[in-house]
Amino acid sequence: MNAPIDPTAPLEPDRPEPAADPPPEDPGHCGGRLRAPGDLIAAVPAMLGFMPVRSLVVTVLRADDESPGAAAVEVLTRMDLDNPGRSATGVLVERVAGICVRHRAVAALALVVDDRATEPHGRHAGVRARKHGDLVAALEHRLEADAVPLAGAWAVQAIGARLPWWTLSGPWSRGLQHDPATSLVTVRHVLDGRPLRGSRRELTDVLAVDPVARDATAAALDIAATAAARRLARLVRHGDPRAQLRFELCRVLRYLERVEAGARLTPAEMADLAVALRDPALRDIMYGLAPGPRADGAEVLWSQLARALPDPDRAEAAALLGYCAYARGDGPLAGVALDAALSSDPQHRMATLLELGLQTGMPPERLQRLADSGRETAADLGVRLGPESR
């Protein structure tokens, strides 16, 4: 999310409010910069990771070190419009203000996506214009307290090629959106291997519980726990306090190898993994798999477990998936995974910390120490998880 925005080419034209509707701005190509509202709106799905509906999307801008005089997208935050309320709106604007302060924002931009809205025409302000205007005004007022200008606010019914956009604050103007599929940011994300989902529902489906698999795995947990206790008793007799941890780590990595080869684990195998992840020391080592050459396989493994484990064991797998997604910059998937972890176990400490970092815009690079610690612990046990991919 580092597409530069050139402040020398205003995102909305400086023109007095016309007496009649102005002609829509033609959606042309903008080269390497986001120069118009149509550019920014088209890039939003790629930056979020999915197509937003009935949402308020706030884009936080920072100074672009590589392009003096330009601003770069630092982070996006999104809120559902269907349940804002005064309390939720206050939480949102405070969160945005906090992100702006932490990231030394130079400005913020707001986009309302609402299929119930209509474009203003003549003397008619448009359906839901007052509601959207009040929301933007509350955001603008709060940001002013931290000297962060709201540089633009727009509304659309939906995001798509040649669909209309219109302003919600400042000099009124309107235009047509560019094609999200050909957006500069979309192309960059595709080249980076980041998925673009059609909706947030596609994300939640990734972790939707499979009730049949969950019940089968739950039925196997007692047997898996008994087998683990017997292995521990045998290993303790060897007198090596690290033998059990090393043995269980190697077992988990063998399961990972099977998943990397395309296998789907059986309920008994997933129960075996669930019991292994109950050991905090082993679980913490697993964070060392991402980022790295085995991160993709680890995400598949944690996804399989998160769909098939009962609560609260499901929380460990979902939190590990959330960390993997967060570490590679997939904030939307990370958010859904961490929501699943906290739904399974509201007291899960790591999921709580990761979700806080996600909400406050902590960059993925700040998570590196957690992965390093996991790899170092594994190395002390004589097991190499693999170097970080750079």
Phi, psi and omega in degrees: 000061182231029176292126183286149175241125185272109181290348177282346174245094189305144181286344172221142186296141174277097180213148177294155179297124185282159177285328177242167180296132176283159176292144179298146177289136182283131181280095178256181180281151185240011181069226185264007183231156174268106189252348186216161179307322180300324177296310183297313183298319180295333182276343185303313181302320180293320181289326177280327184099356178201169181274114183283146173227146180042060187224153164254121179247123179248126179257122180264128182252144174235167176294138180268109183297330184274344181228087181305136180089354179248165176241151180240150177288124180265312184198153173243146173228144186229146178223142177291137177277337186290339181224053181284295183063164181294321182295312180295323178297318178298319178298316181298309184295327176292320179296314180298318179298319179297318178297317180300318181292313182297326184260012178051052184297143175263343179186170175222155179231145182236140176226126174259125176248113186209112182292346180274348183281155173233150181289138177299143176220125177056239181273351182273122184288342182102149179296135178069013181298318181294316180300313180292322178296320178296320180296314180294322179297319178297319179294315181297318181297318182292320181292330178301329180297335179252017177058036176249111182286143170274101191283347179185151177214129184225165177227148174217155172283324179198164178261123180182161183301128175065016170280152186283151166233158176210159185279152176248349177208161180074192179303132186283136174205168179214168180191189179245143181284154171278169182283117179302329183293335181251010178300142177306316181292320178300314180300316180297319180293321178297317178297330178279357179082017180272132181284149174243112183271152180288337180197168177292336179299326177298326177292312182295330178294333179301327183247014179298132182292134173267105187299325180293313179295321180298314182294322179293320179291319179300322180293337182266354186294318181298318179296318180296320180294320179295317179296321179295321179296322179292320178297318180299317180299318180294318183290325180298327181293340178284344176084003178261109184295341181263356185298318183295316180296316179296318180296314181292324177299315179296325177296315180297319181293330175292321175296320178299319178300321179295318179293320177299332179276000176102007182281152170251126186289151177280163176305321180295320179292320179292326175295321177300316179293320180301317179294320179298320182286353174289343177278113183302325181294317179291317179302317182294328177297326183298336177295341179288353179281347182220140352285151182169179185294343181254011184295321181297315178296322179297319179297320177296317180298311181294327178294316177301315181294317184296332180275343189241353183264146173280166175287148357269003181300331180301330184299321182295314181294318181294321178294320177295320176296317178301320179294315180302313181295318179299315184297329179264007173091011178267078183300319180300313178294321178301317180297316179295318180295318180290327173299318179295320180297315182285334173291323179286320180216093183301342181261010184294115189293313183292320178297322179296316181293318180293320179296320177299317178298320180294317182292331183263007175077026178294127182294148181304331182300335180289348180272358188301324183298325180297316178293317179301318180297319178297317180293323180294318179296318178298319180297323177296334178271000180086019182240129181258119179276341180113149180286161175293141174281133179232000000 
